[in-house]
Amino acid sequence: MIRFDGAGKRHPDGTIAVEGLDLTVPAGRTTVLVGPSGCGKTTILRMVNRMVEPTAGRVLLDGTDVARLEAAKLRRGIGYVIQQAGLFPHRRVLDNIATVPYLLGWDRKRARARAMELLELVGLEPQTARRYPFQLSGGQQQRVGVARALAADPPLLLLDEPFSAVDPVVRAGLQDELLRLQAELNKTVLFVTHDIEEAVRLGDQIVVLREHGRIGQVADPATLLAAPADPQVAAFLGRDRGLRGLGLRPAGAIALVSADLPYEGWRVTVDEQGRPTGWTGPGETIHQVAVYHPGADTLRTALDCAVLSPARAAVALDAEGRLLGLAPRAAVLDALDAAGPEATAGAATKAGTAKPTPKADSTPTAGPAESAGARIPEATRANGGAGHGR
């Protein structure tokens, strides 16, 4: 557990970065610091590993003031991931990951064996180990950065906007990977972002910060979206916070209807394995289908699929990608009405970790049935957004 006890940072020129911060970061959970640029998010995070020394108050790690600990030893026991990974360009991936084990005195064989384990854990192929950072994509570099942070199995991870430098598709994949890893490892995570969407998706606890690191609100994602503490917090969350709340509610409660018969004049066609290949409508018109997984996705994803569908129904798939049934828009809304306040972020993210994650940020092969998370081509938007990649 981390506790900030009146912690503050005043720079030599008198500028106040953080003032009088009192905050508890629970063990085994993900706490996200979010707020506008310059509000002190990174300063707060860097106080934990003494990259920034507080000028007031204390930072306690499991009850011990970090100021009393040797800085180098403290940092070797904390995983740290920054923007653009911060990998050593002259070292191969394998040795980048093994950096902290080497510093801790592990022999080379043991350190490299651990690095290979972590390559697999973060979804990278074994051959990646021999490459240099410049030979990797941005998303692959960030995965290596996460692997390096986990190398010595630290109980605490500090992540400073680790996914901000990659494109939205890669970012979503890295977020999925972090959720999966956290479900397996249960680390104490302190995560910095300026993106409220990312905070809601990843956080068990969200801390909304104001100028000088002052706390606007501390809450779980569902409470934060449903009951902002004041108009300033509500304005930061944005007008679409109700829609964001749908992303916290699992889609498994939606009542499906059979896909065996046409729906609204449209029929889902499938291949020999039972996987959807498209919508077939009047005049044999064909549209691609936007799909969701009831056991892994949320009401927001299901609603998005239903809105994009020419039949006004989302296509549900089982774990093997086979057609499971249809979720009409009305059924999605019924599930929303039935979902109570107990539908929290934890339920949604636990469901989401069951979804397979593509490896190594490879570009997916375009197929007839695409996830609701994919971008809609401009031509599709111009034609009413009836389906992904129409």
Stockholm file with secondary structure:
# STOCKHOLM 1.0

chainA/1-390         MIRFDGAGKRHPDGTIAVEGLDLTVPAGRTTVLVGPSGCGKTTILRMVNRMVEPTAGRVLLDGTDVARLEAAKLRRGIGYVIQQAGLFPHRRVLDNIATVPYLLGWDRKRARARAMELLELVGLEPQTARRYPFQLSGGQQQRVGVARALAADPPLLLLDEPFSAVDPVVRAGLQDELLRLQAELNKTVLFVTHDIEEAVRLGDQIVVLREHGRIGQVADPATLLAAPADPQVAAFLGRDRGLRGLGLRPAGAIALVSADLPYEGWRVTVDEQGRPTGWTGPGETIHQVAVYHPGADTLRTALDCAVLSPARAAVALDAEGRLLGLAPRAAVLDALDAAGPEATAGAATKAGTAKPTPKADSTPTAGPAESAGARIPEATRANGGAGHGR
#=GR chainA/1-390 SS CEEEEEEEEECTTSCEEEEEEEEEECTTSEEEEECSTTSSHHHHHHHHTTSSCCSEEEEEETTEEGGGSCHHHHHHTEEEECTTTTCCTTSCHHHHHTHHHHHTTCCHHHHHHHHHHHHHHTTCCGGGGGSCGGGSCHHHHHHHHHHHHHTTCCSEEEEESTTTTSCHHHHHHHHHHHHHHHHHHCCEEEEEESCHHHHHHHCSEEEEECGGGCEEEEECHHHHHHSCSSHHHHHHHCTTHHHHHHTTSBGGGCCCBCSSSCBTTBEEEECTTSCEEEEECGGGCEECEEEECTTTCBHHHHHHHHHHCTTSEEEEECTTSCEEEEEEHHHHHHHHHHCCTTCCHHHHHHHHTTSCCCSTTCCCCCCSEEETTSCCCHHHHHTTCCSTTC
#=GC SS_cons         CEEEEEEEEECTTSCEEEEEEEEEECTTSEEEEECSTTSSHHHHHHHHTTSSCCSEEEEEETTEEGGGSCHHHHHHTEEEECTTTTCCTTSCHHHHHTHHHHHTTCCHHHHHHHHHHHHHHTTCCGGGGGSCGGGSCHHHHHHHHHHHHHTTCCSEEEEESTTTTSCHHHHHHHHHHHHHHHHHHCCEEEEEESCHHHHHHHCSEEEEECGGGCEEEEECHHHHHHSCSSHHHHHHHCTTHHHHHHTTSBGGGCCCBCSSSCBTTBEEEECTTSCEEEEECGGGCEECEEEECTTTCBHHHHHHHHHHCTTSEEEEECTTSCEEEEEEHHHHHHHHHHCCTTCCHHHHHHHHTTSCCCSTTCCCCCCSEEETTSCCCHHHHHTTCCSTTC
//
